Amino acid sequence: MKAVRLLQIVLVLAAGAYLWLLHDLNEVNVFLPFLFSLSPAVVVLLALLLGWLLGWLPAAVRGVQKNREIRRLRRRIQELEKWDPDGAATGEEAPVIPDRPPTESGAQEPFLRDPYDEHENI
């Protein structure tokens, strides 16, 4: 991660040096329609900022949506953790799976042996 940060710093410095040279070498301003005349370096800088904003904005909106979903799911987890499966606190009975008879608390379902466990693989 440190190498990526160093590369970002180098790229920002190189872009700054390029804009500084562009500003110093061009004496003629750029005339934009419906705007006033600007230095070419300022035009490039505005284009870069606009591109960055257009790339950042959708990611920020998606991040806000994800944070809302995470908060909602955490609240749901807290609600489910409060649920008492035995119903001791509320006086309700535990749910029963319809295709199985209810078992006594502590009793385990019988373990069925696989008849193929004793055979060797050929």
N, C-alpha and C positions, 0 to 999 in steps of 0.2 A: 504494500500500500504506500510505503514511503517513496518508492520509485515513481509511482503514478503522480503523486503530489509534486515531486521534483520536476517531472516532465511538464506538468501544468504550469508551474512557475516559469520554466524556461520558455514555453510557448507564449505566455502572457507578456513576458519581457521582450521576446522577438516581435510580437505584434505591436507592442508599444514603440519599439525602435523603428519599425516599418512606418507606423503612422507619423512619428516625429520627422523621419526623413521625407515622407510624402508631403508633409506640411511645409517643410523648409524648401524643398525643391520646386514646388508649384506655386507660382505667384498669381496665377489666374484662378479665380473662384469659379465654382460650378453653379450654374443657374438652374435651379430645380423649378418645374412648373408649379404654380400656385404657392411657391415659397420664395424666400429671399435667397440671395447668393451666399454660398457657403464654401468653406475650404474643402478640398477633396478629402483630407484626413477626417474632417468632421462628418462628411457624407459616409465614408467607410465605417467610421465608428458608430454612427446611427444605424447603418445597415446591420452591423454586428450585434448591436443591442436589440434591435427588432427581431433578428433571427433567434437570439438567445431567449427573448421573452416568449416568442411563439413556440419554442421547444420546451420551456420551463412550465408554462401555464397549464397544458394538459396533464403533465406529471403532478403538479401541485393539486389540481382538482381531484385526480385519481387518489392521491395520498390522503386527502381529506375524507373521501368516501371510504377508503380502507380503514382509517382511524375510527370512523363512526361504526363500521361493521365490527371492528375489534371490540369497541366498548359495548356494543349490543350483545355480542357473543360472551363477553366476560360476565355481564349481568345475568345472562341465561345460565351460565355455568354456576354462578353463585346460587341462583334459584334451585337448580337441580341438586347442588350439594346439600341444600337444606332439606331436601325431600327425604323422608324416613321410609326405607323400603319395607320395614316390618310393620309400619303403621302404629308403632307403640305410642308415639306422641299424639297422633290424631285419632286413634281408635279404629282406624280402617284396617282391613285385611290386606295382606300382600297379594299382588296380582298373580293369577294362575295362568300358565300356558294352556290353551284349550285342549291340545291333543295329549297332554300328560296329566296323570293324576297328581294332586298336590302331595308333597312329601312333608314329613314331619321336620321340624327344625333340627338340624344336625344330622339327619339321615341323608346318606348319599345314594345316588342312583346306582344300581348294580353295574359293575364293570363287565362288559362282554369281551371275551377273549377272541382274538382274531384266529381262525383255524389255520391260516397260512403262516403264522409265526413259527410253527414248529418245522416247517419244510425248508429244505435247502434251495437256494436259487440255482437253477440249472443253466 
